[in-house]
């Protein structure tokens, strides 16, 4: 029987997809998503198009406080409470109320009688006061907790995306199977492979070339009514000045400092005055490296290293989705901006798949121990 999963702050469902992708040794689905929640209408629509109609739109606090609603019973609760409160990009994070959305997350964990939870957030969470509060609350509810900072590239995602994961269990020590062993590694890393950290014969990191090289040049500037991958593989309408800037930095890895060096007349004055920091701004990706972190405005090169390695344009929505490890047949709903937000905010499904493997191995191990105990002493 598949383990029942609740996904909170689900977004498009990258976390759910990773769990749904995991199969047991007989090839059957090891997990079954039974309930999900998000407050963004388009994200809920995307989730339900891909996983069924069990994602509920609304504020999780209001849902919990509704006396007519009962939280479903589940084995696992997963989710990523909005991370902007912890992000280094948030200048007001000390006062940000989004830092406290772990409270309703843990309340759902408690009311669902889940044996396991996995919470995802930006890596800064692990150095915050809130992390200690989460740990104290989890232990009060009877959970043992193991936290880790994971790099998506170490698990086959073609992206240098670091995220914090908190694994809590009521039925055993989560550290026995978490964090999952890394399946990929930096090909330039010459250190001996630690058998406790890596699978045997880890593969080199997947790269931007691996993810997007086979795609044709994008056509048009709008979402197309056709199957993936080309439905969201569209371009933009850059100004002539933007095109001149793209062409002024034609080589992989170039950035705003190269623009200033090669074409100062095309460089915005704000960049000229800011002589340090921001080496990814207006940068080109490298073909043979993982991408930088895909954020919600990846279509704006002034926001980061989001220029195509060789073509004079930002990456497309499809390219960003592939770098996030979404399959081409995943259906996204909403406007171009909404889809970009869903892609940038998602847990990469391939990374989630490895988290699911850790959860499955933990649950199976602990379930076997309980059955053995019952047979011997029951």
C-alpha positions in Angstrom: 0.0 0.0 0.0 1.3 3.5 -0.9 2.2 5.9 1.8 -0.2 8.9 2.0 1.3 12.3 1.4 0.1 15.9 2.1 1.9 18.7 0.3 1.6 22.2 1.9 2.5 25.5 0.2 2.6 23.1 -2.8 3.0 25.6 -5.6 3.1 23.8 -9.0 3.8 20.5 -7.2 7.5 19.9 -7.8 7.8 18.3 -4.4 4.7 16.1 -5.0 6.1 15.1 -8.5 9.3 13.9 -7.0 7.4 11.7 -4.5 5.0 10.4 -7.2 8.0 9.5 -9.4 9.4 7.1 -6.8 8.5 3.4 -7.3 8.9 0.5 -4.9 10.9 -2.6 -5.8 7.8 -4.0 -7.7 7.4 -0.9 -9.8 4.4 0.3 -8.0 3.9 3.9 -6.8 5.3 4.1 -3.3 3.5 7.3 -2.4 0.0 8.6 -2.9 -0.8 12.3 -2.7 -4.1 12.8 -0.9 -4.3 16.5 -0.1 -2.5 19.7 -0.9 -2.8 23.4 -0.4 -1.6 26.7 -1.8 -3.0 30.2 -1.7 -2.1 31.0 -5.4 -5.0 30.2 -7.8 -2.8 29.5 -10.8 -0.5 27.2 -8.8 -3.5 25.2 -7.5 -4.7 24.9 -11.1 -1.3 23.6 -12.3 -1.2 21.2 -9.4 -4.6 19.8 -10.0 -4.0 19.4 -13.8 -1.1 17.2 -13.0 -2.1 15.3 -9.9 -5.9 15.3 -9.6 -8.4 17.6 -7.9 -7.2 17.4 -4.3 -5.2 20.7 -4.1 -7.3 23.2 -2.1 -7.0 27.0 -2.7 -6.8 29.2 0.4 -4.9 30.5 3.3 -3.7 27.5 5.3 -4.4 29.3 8.6 -8.0 29.9 7.6 -8.4 26.3 6.5 -7.0 25.0 9.8 -9.3 27.3 11.8 -12.4 26.3 9.9 -14.4 24.1 12.3 -16.1 22.4 9.3 -12.8 21.1 7.8 -10.9 18.1 9.0 -7.3 17.6 8.1 -6.9 14.2 6.3 -4.9 11.5 7.9 -1.6 10.9 6.3 1.8 9.2 6.6 4.0 12.1 5.4 3.6 15.9 5.3 5.9 17.7 2.9 6.2 21.3 1.9 8.1 24.6 1.7 6.6 27.5 3.8 7.3 30.7 1.8 11.0 31.3 2.0 11.2 35.1 1.4 11.4 35.8 5.1 14.7 34.0 5.3 16.1 35.0 1.9 19.2 37.2 1.8 17.3 39.2 -0.9 14.7 40.3 1.7 16.0 43.4 3.4 13.2 43.4 6.0 13.4 39.7 7.0 13.7 40.4 10.7 10.0 41.6 10.7 8.7 39.3 7.9 5.6 37.4 9.0 6.3 34.7 6.3 9.0 33.4 8.6 6.3 32.1 11.0 4.3 30.0 8.5 6.1 26.9 9.8 3.5 27.0 12.7 0.5 26.0 10.5 2.8 23.5 8.8 3.5 21.7 12.1 -0.1 22.0 13.1 -1.1 20.0 10.0 1.6 17.5 10.8 0.1 17.0 14.2 -3.5 16.9 13.1 -2.9 14.5 10.2 -1.1 12.0 12.6 1.8 11.9 10.1 4.8 9.8 11.1 7.2 11.8 9.0 7.5 15.4 7.8 9.9 17.0 5.4 10.2 20.8 5.3 12.1 22.6 2.6 13.4 26.2 2.6 16.3 28.4 1.7 19.6 27.4 3.3 19.6 30.5 5.5 16.9 28.8 7.6 19.4 26.5 9.2 21.2 29.5 10.8 18.0 31.2 12.0 16.3 31.4 15.4 13.2 29.9 13.7 15.1 26.7 12.9 15.6 26.2 16.6 12.0 27.0 17.3 10.9 24.4 14.6 13.1 21.8 16.2 11.8 22.4 19.7 8.2 22.2 18.5 8.9 19.0 16.5 10.5 17.4 19.5 7.6 18.4 21.7 5.3 16.6 19.2 7.5 13.5 19.5 9.7 13.8 16.4 13.4 13.2 16.0 14.9 15.8 13.6 17.7 15.8 11.1 18.4 18.8 9.0 20.8 19.2 6.0 21.8 21.7 3.3 21.6 19.9 -0.1 22.9 21.0 -3.5 20.5 20.0 -6.3 23.4 19.4 -8.7 24.6 16.6 -6.4 21.4 14.7 -7.2 21.3 15.1 -11.0 19.6 18.5 -11.3 21.6 20.7 -13.7 21.5 23.6 -11.3 23.6 25.0 -8.4 20.6 25.3 -6.1 21.2 25.0 -2.4 18.2 24.3 -0.1 17.7 23.4 3.5 15.6 20.3 4.3 14.3 19.3 7.8 13.4 15.6 8.1 11.3 14.8 11.2 10.2 11.3 12.3 8.1 9.9 15.1 9.2 6.3 14.4 13.0 6.3 14.4 16.2 8.2 13.8 15.9 10.0 10.4 19.7 10.2 10.2 19.9 6.6 9.2 18.7 7.4 5.7 19.0 11.2 5.5 20.5 13.1 3.9 20.4 10.9 0.8 23.6 9.8 -0.7 24.8 12.1 -3.5 24.5 10.6 -7.0 26.5 13.2 -8.9 29.7 15.2 -8.1 31.8 18.1 -9.4 33.9 16.5 -12.2 36.8 18.8 -11.1 36.7 17.5 -7.5 39.8 15.3 -7.1 39.2 14.3 -3.5 38.6 10.6 -2.8 34.9 9.7 -2.8 33.4 9.4 0.7 31.4 6.2 0.7 29.1 7.6 3.4 28.2 10.6 1.3 28.1 9.3 -2.3 26.7 6.3 -4.1 29.3 4.1 -5.7 30.5 5.5 -9.0 28.7 8.9 -8.8 28.3 10.6 -12.2 29.5 14.1 -13.1 27.1 17.0 -12.5 24.6 17.4 -15.3 25.0 20.7 -17.2 23.1 23.3 -19.1 24.1 21.6 -22.3 22.6 18.3 -21.0 19.3 20.1 -20.2 18.6 22.4 -23.1 21.0 21.9 -26.1 18.5 19.9 -28.1 15.8 22.6 -28.1 15.4 24.7 -31.3 15.5 28.5 -31.2 12.3 29.8 -29.6 9.4 31.0 -31.8 7.1 33.9 -30.9 6.6 35.6 -27.6 3.5 33.8 -26.3 2.4 30.5 -24.8 1.4 28.1 -27.6 -1.5 25.7 -27.6 0.5 22.5 -28.2 2.2 19.8 -26.2 5.6 20.3 -24.6 8.3 21.1 -24.9 7.5 23.9 -27.4 4.4 25.2 -25.7 6.4 27.4 -23.3 9.5 27.7 -25.4 9.0 31.3 -26.5 11.1 34.4 -26.6 10.7 38.0 -25.7 10.6 41.4 -27.5 13.9 42.9 -26.4 14.7 46.6 -27.2 17.4 47.4 -29.7 19.6 48.5 -26.8 19.1 45.2 -25.1 20.1 43.3 -28.2 23.2 45.4 -28.6 24.1 44.6 -25.0 23.6 40.8 -25.6 25.8 40.9 -28.6 28.5 42.9 -26.8 29.2 39.9 -24.5 29.1 36.9 -26.8 31.1 34.4 -24.8 30.0 31.9 -22.2 30.4 33.2 -18.7 30.6 36.9 -19.6 28.7 39.3 -17.3 28.0 43.0 -16.6 31.7 43.7 -15.9 32.6 42.4 -19.3 29.9 44.6 -20.8 31.4 47.6 -19.0 34.9 46.7 -20.2 33.9 46.0 -23.9 31.0 48.5 -24.4 30.9 51.1 -21.6 28.6 53.2 -23.8 26.0 50.5 -23.5 26.4 50.0 -19.8 23.8 51.5 -17.4 25.2 54.1 -15.1 24.0 52.3 -12.0 26.2 49.3 -12.9 29.2 51.6 -13.6 28.9 53.2 -10.2 28.5 49.8 -8.5 32.1 48.5 -8.9 31.7 45.4 -6.8 29.3 42.4 -6.3 26.8 41.1 -8.7 29.1 39.0 -10.9 26.0 37.0 -12.2 24.1 40.1 -13.2 23.6 40.2 -17.0 25.7 37.0 -17.3 25.7 34.2 -19.8 25.3 30.6 -18.6 28.1 28.1 -19.4 27.2 25.1 -21.6 29.3 22.7 -19.5 28.4 23.7 -16.0 25.2 23.5 -14.0 23.1 26.6 -14.2 22.9 29.2 -11.4 19.8 29.0 -9.2 16.6 29.5 -11.3 14.5 32.2 -9.6 11.1 33.6 -10.5 12.4 36.3 -12.9 14.8 34.1 -14.9 13.5 35.8 -18.1 15.2 39.1 -17.0 19.0 39.0 -17.5 19.4 42.1 -15.4 18.3 39.9 -12.5 21.0 37.3 -12.8 23.0 34.9 -15.1 20.1 34.1 -17.3 21.4 34.7 -20.8 21.6 31.7 -23.1 25.2 30.4 -23.5 25.5 31.3 -27.2 22.2 32.8 -28.4 21.5 36.5 -27.9 18.5 36.2 -25.5 17.5 35.2 -22.0 16.5 31.6 -21.4 12.9 30.6 -22.1 10.3 29.2 -19.7 10.9 25.7 -21.1 14.6 26.0 -20.6 14.1 27.1 -17.0 11.7 24.3 -16.4 14.2 21.7 -17.7 16.9 23.2 -15.6 14.6 22.7 -12.7 14.2 19.1 -13.9 10.5 19.3 -14.8 9.6 16.8 -17.6 8.3 18.3 -20.8 4.8 16.8 -20.4 4.2 18.6 -17.1 1.3 21.0 -17.6 1.7 24.6 -16.4 -1.4 26.9 -16.0 -1.6 30.7 -15.9 0.1 33.7 -17.5 3.7 33.8 -18.5 4.6 35.6 -15.3 2.6 33.1 -13.2 4.3 30.1 -14.8 7.7 31.7 -14.3 6.9 32.1 -10.6 5.8 28.5 -10.4 9.0 27.3 -12.1 11.3 29.4 -9.9 9.6 28.6 -6.6 9.4 24.8 -7.1 11.4 22.1 -5.4 13.3 20.5 -8.3 11.4 17.2 -8.9 14.6 15.1 -9.3 15.9 16.4 -5.9 12.5 15.7 -4.4 12.7 12.1 -5.8 15.9 11.5 -3.8 14.2 12.9 -0.7 11.3 10.5 -1.3 13.8 7.6 -1.5 15.1 8.5 1.9 11.6 8.8 3.3 10.6 5.5 1.8 13.6 3.6 3.1 13.1 5.1 6.6 9.4 4.1 6.6 10.0 0.6 5.3 12.8 0.0 7.8 10.8 1.2 10.8 7.7 -0.6 9.6 9.7 -3.8 9.3 11.0 -3.4 12.9 7.5 -2.9 14.2 6.2 -6.0 12.4 9.2 -8.0 13.7 8.5 -6.9 17.2 4.8 -7.7 16.9 5.6 -11.2 15.6 8.1 -11.9 18.3 6.4 -10.4 21.3 2.8 -9.8 20.2 
